């Protein structure tokens, strides 16, 4: 029963952390919002799908590397949790103190519609947040003594992928609706940065405490 509770607790923690980290604007969201404003909602949704494909490509590569490490070392999970906590702290403070207003991708022309999916894959595969997410944060929420770390990592990695599809689609809808009101969008973006940064820092503290228990 305790093991099941710990697994559920880890799953809920991963859901919350991933939701906040994905929702706060980064390279992927800036790309998607830019697509929605400059080439339309339909093409932006293609970018969302491409971004998910590219991001999961990172997850697969990282899962095999991290999974092998967890099999070989019992201390690896604690170290990864502490690294995940440090990464979350850095991201949280970045959003609190170094956030920038929304800038749309004005250089994306309408004649590049067919390239949106490929561009989304590239953006997702090269997004630093993806490496942090799957390299430190997702492994941090695995329960100690996991029988198959690689398969668990691949399964857990689907959580931010699905959340990303939902959240990115919501950003596309919002950007499409508010594209004619850039000043309003920038104010809302700043509020999202501040709120998201605070929650990410809180999750970093909780994760560090769990790792040191």
N, C-alpha and C positions, 0 to 999 in steps of 0.2 A: 504493500500500500504506500509506504514511504517513497519507494522508487518511482511509482506511478505519479505521486504528488510532485516529486522533484522534476520529473519529465514534463508534467503539465506546467509547472511553474517556469521552467526553462523555455517552453514553447510560447507561453504568454509574454515572457520577457523579450523573446526574440521578435514576436509580432509587434510589440510596442516600439522597440528600438528601431527595427527596420522601417516601420511606418513613418516615424519621425524623420529618420535619416533620409529616406527617399523623398518625403514631401518637401523638405527644405531644399530650395533651388540649388542645383549643382550643374555640371556640364550637360548632363542628359536633359534636364528640364529646360535649361536655357536653349538647347538645340530644338526641343520639341515645341516650346513656346514660340521660338522664332519661326519655325515651320508653319505653325498655326496662323501666325499673323501675316506672314509673307506669301505663302503658297496655299493656304487653306486648310480646313479641318481634315478633309479626307487624306491628304498627303501627310499631314502631321501624324495621323493614326498609323500610317505605314511606318513612319519613323519610330513610333512607340513599339511596334512589333519588332522592328529591326534592332532597337535598343535592347529589348528583352533577349533576343537571340545572342547578341554580342555579349551581354552581361552573363548569361548562363555559360557561355563559352569560357569565360574567366572562372566561373564557379567550378566547372569540370576540371580544369587544369589545376586549380588550387586544391580541390578536394583530394586528388590523388597524392599530391605532395604533402599536405597537412595530415591526411589520413595515415600515410605511411609513418610519419613522425609520431603520431599518437599511439600507433601499435608498438613502436620501439621504446617509447619512454613514458613512464607514468607521471613524470613531472611536467611533461609538455603541455598538458591541458591547463595547469595553473599558470604557466608562463604565457600561454596564448591568451588566457583571460586577462592577465595584467596588461599585455600588449593591446588587447581590444579596448580595455578601459582607458589607456593612454591615448589611443587613437580617437576614441569618442570625446575625450576631454579637449584634444586639439581641435577637432571639428566643431565642438560646441562653442569654444572661445572664438574661433574664426567667424562663426555666424553672429556672435554677439558683438564683436568689436571691428570686424573687417568686412562686413557684408556690403554688397554693392547694389545699387538700384537695377531694376530689370532693363536689359538691353536686348532688343530683338535682332534677329539675324537678317538685316536688311540686304545683305549681299546674296541671299538665296533667291534666284530668279525662278519664274514660273516654268521655264523650259527645262528644269531639272527635276520634274515630278517623278520620273522613273528612277531617279537615283536616291530618292528619300529612304527607301528600305535599306539600301547598301550603306548610305551615310549613317543611318541609325545603328546598324551593326558595328560600324567603325567607332562611333561615339560610345556605344555601350562597352565594347571590348577594350577601349583605351581610357575609360573613365576611372580616375584614381579612387573614387568612392567604391567602385566594384571590387578592387583589390583589397581595400580595407574591410569591406563588408564580408567577403568570403574568406579572406586570409586571417582575420582576427576576430571579427564580431560573431559570425555564425558559429565557428568552432567554440567560442566562449560559452555558448549555451548548451553544448553537449553535456550529458550526464556522465559522471565519472564511471569508468569501467564499461564503456560502450563496447559491445561485442564486435561490431563492424563499423569502425569510424568512417571509412570511405563511403559506404552506402548511406550512413546516417547524414554525412555532410551533403551528399548529393540530394537527399530527401529534404533536409532542412533548407538547402539553397533554393528550393522551389518556393519557399515562403516569400522571400524578398522579390522573387521574379513575378509571382502572382500579384503581390502588393504593388509592385512597380507598374504592372499593366493597368491596374485599377487607378492608382494615383496619377500616373502620367496621362491617362485618358481624361481624368477630371481636370488636370491642368490644361489639356487641349481645349476642352469645352469652355473653361473659364477664360483662357486667352482669346479664343474665338469670339466670345461674347463681349469681352472688354477691350478688344483691340482698338476701338475708337476712343478709349479713355485712358491714355498712358499714364497721366498723373495719378489717377486713382489706383492704377495697377501698381505703380512704384510704392505708394504708401502701404498698400496691402502686402507687398513683397517684403518690405522692411519689417512689418509686424510679424509676418511668418518667420523671418530670420531670427528675430529676437525670441519669440516663443519657442521655436524649434531648438535654438541654441541652449536655452535654459533646460529644456527637457532632456536633451542629449547629455548635458553635463550631469544632471541628476542620475541618469541611467549609467553613466560612467562610474559614479561613486558607488552605486549599488553593485555593479559588476565587480569592482575592486574589492569591496567588502566580502562578496561571495567567494572570490578567488582566494582570499587570505584566511578563510575559515578553516 
